């Protein structure tokens, strides 16, 4: 039986972390978030999820995409892990899920050791940290990056190590 979905407490924690992170985004990270929203709209999703953040990084940062691709996690492989979710996309800004907000909170935490600016690398490390955190909390639902690493015969630990080495 799947574990619980995000609780109101989790959503509040994620919102606080997101609010602290948003002012530390580099221009390239803002581009990643804009691309994530475009991906969500293109897929006719009603939210910006962690999968959209990863797609935003693939699109906006060829260097990070190359590192992931070196370990077999290509954009095409990642997209193959996705499935259609309920839509349609709302008009205006598409809301970020609590898990996506938590990605930004984790990205801020990682970036604090790197002069504080959140880069696309920090966003991807935030996606990985959120995967670990989600599992520890017993949340259900897919984690698309984890599925892609499994399909590529690698792991989140390998990807995290490659990204941390930059």
C-alpha positions as CSV (number, residue, x, y, z in Angstrom):
1,X,0.0,0.0,0.0
2,X,1.4,3.4,-0.9
3,X,2.5,5.8,1.8
4,X,0.8,9.1,2.6
5,X,0.8,12.1,0.3
6,X,2.2,15.5,1.3
7,X,0.6,16.7,4.5
8,X,-0.4,20.3,5.3
9,X,2.7,20.5,7.5
10,X,4.9,19.4,4.7
11,X,3.3,21.9,2.3
12,X,3.9,24.7,4.9
13,X,7.6,23.6,5.3
14,X,8.0,23.5,1.6
15,X,6.4,27.0,1.1
16,X,8.8,28.5,3.7
17,X,11.8,26.9,2.1
18,X,10.7,28.1,-1.3
19,X,10.2,31.6,-0.1
20,X,13.7,31.6,1.3
21,X,15.2,30.2,-1.9
22,X,13.4,32.2,-4.7
23,X,15.5,35.3,-4.2
24,X,18.8,33.4,-4.7
25,X,18.1,32.1,-8.2
26,X,20.6,32.9,-10.9
27,X,19.3,34.1,-14.2
28,X,20.0,30.6,-15.6
29,X,18.0,29.0,-12.8
30,X,15.1,31.4,-13.5
31,X,15.3,30.2,-17.1
32,X,15.1,26.6,-15.9
33,X,11.9,27.5,-13.9
34,X,10.4,29.3,-16.9
35,X,11.2,26.3,-19.0
36,X,9.6,24.0,-16.4
37,X,6.4,26.0,-16.6
38,X,6.5,25.8,-20.4
39,X,7.0,22.0,-20.1
40,X,4.0,21.7,-17.8
41,X,1.8,23.7,-20.1
42,X,3.0,21.7,-23.1
43,X,2.1,18.5,-21.4
44,X,-1.2,20.0,-20.4
45,X,-0.5,19.5,-16.7
46,X,-2.1,21.5,-13.9
47,X,1.0,21.9,-11.8
48,X,4.8,22.3,-12.1
49,X,6.2,19.1,-10.6
50,X,9.7,17.8,-9.9
51,X,9.7,16.3,-13.4
52,X,9.1,19.7,-15.0
53,X,12.1,21.1,-13.0
54,X,14.3,18.3,-14.4
55,X,13.1,19.0,-17.9
56,X,13.7,22.7,-17.4
57,X,17.3,21.9,-16.4
58,X,17.8,19.7,-19.4
59,X,16.6,22.5,-21.7
60,X,18.3,25.4,-20.1
61,X,21.7,23.9,-19.1
62,X,23.4,21.8,-21.8
63,X,26.4,21.2,-19.4
64,X,24.2,19.6,-16.8
65,X,22.3,17.6,-19.5
66,X,25.7,16.4,-20.8
67,X,26.7,15.2,-17.3
68,X,23.5,13.3,-16.9
69,X,23.8,12.0,-20.5
70,X,27.3,10.7,-19.7
71,X,25.7,8.5,-17.1
72,X,22.9,7.4,-19.5
73,X,20.2,9.7,-18.3
74,X,19.3,11.5,-21.5
75,X,16.3,13.9,-21.9
76,X,14.6,11.3,-24.1
77,X,15.1,8.5,-21.5
78,X,13.8,10.9,-18.8
79,X,10.7,11.8,-20.9
80,X,10.0,8.1,-21.4
81,X,9.5,7.8,-17.7
82,X,6.7,10.4,-17.7
83,X,3.0,9.8,-17.9
84,X,0.1,12.0,-18.6
85,X,-1.4,13.7,-15.6
86,X,-4.7,15.5,-15.2
87,X,-5.0,18.9,-16.8
88,X,-5.8,21.2,-18.4
89,X,-3.1,23.8,-17.5
90,X,-4.6,26.8,-15.9
91,X,-4.4,30.3,-17.3
92,X,-1.6,32.5,-15.9
93,X,1.1,31.0,-13.7
94,X,0.9,27.3,-13.1
95,X,1.3,26.4,-9.4
96,X,4.4,24.6,-8.1
97,X,3.6,21.5,-6.1
98,X,4.8,21.3,-2.5
99,X,7.4,18.7,-3.6
100,X,8.7,21.2,-6.2
101,X,8.8,24.0,-3.6
102,X,10.9,21.6,-1.5
103,X,13.3,21.0,-4.4
104,X,14.0,24.7,-4.3
105,X,14.5,24.6,-0.5
106,X,17.0,21.8,-0.9
107,X,18.7,23.6,-3.8
108,X,19.1,26.6,-1.4
109,X,20.6,24.4,1.2
110,X,23.1,23.0,-1.2
111,X,23.9,26.4,-2.7
112,X,24.6,27.9,0.8
113,X,28.0,26.2,0.6
114,X,28.6,27.7,-2.9
115,X,28.2,31.4,-2.1
116,X,24.4,31.1,-2.0
117,X,23.4,31.6,-5.6
118,X,21.1,28.8,-6.8
119,X,22.3,27.5,-10.2
120,X,20.8,24.8,-12.4
121,X,23.2,22.3,-10.8
122,X,21.8,23.1,-7.4
123,X,18.3,22.6,-8.8
124,X,19.1,19.1,-10.0
125,X,20.8,18.3,-6.7
126,X,17.6,19.6,-5.1
127,X,15.6,17.1,-7.1
128,X,17.9,14.3,-5.9
129,X,17.6,15.5,-2.3
130,X,13.8,15.7,-2.5
131,X,13.8,12.1,-3.8
132,X,15.7,11.0,-0.7
133,X,13.6,13.1,1.6
134,X,10.3,11.9,0.1
135,X,11.3,8.2,0.6
136,X,12.3,8.9,4.2
137,X,8.9,10.5,4.9
138,X,7.1,7.6,3.3
139,X,5.4,9.6,0.6
140,X,4.0,7.8,-2.4
141,X,4.0,8.7,-6.1
142,X,6.6,8.4,-8.8
143,X,10.0,10.0,-8.8
144,X,10.8,10.3,-12.4
145,X,14.5,11.0,-12.1
146,X,14.9,7.9,-10.0
147,X,13.0,5.9,-12.6
148,X,15.3,7.3,-15.3
149,X,18.5,6.4,-13.5
150,X,17.2,2.9,-13.0
151,X,16.3,2.6,-16.7
152,X,19.9,3.9,-17.5
153,X,21.4,1.3,-15.2
154,X,22.9,4.0,-12.9
155,X,21.7,5.6,-9.7
156,X,20.8,8.9,-8.1
157,X,24.0,8.5,-6.0
158,X,26.1,8.3,-9.1
159,X,24.4,11.3,-10.6
160,X,24.7,13.3,-7.4
161,X,28.4,12.5,-7.2
162,X,29.0,13.7,-10.7
163,X,27.0,16.9,-10.1
164,X,28.7,17.5,-6.8
165,X,32.1,17.2,-8.4
166,X,31.5,20.3,-10.5
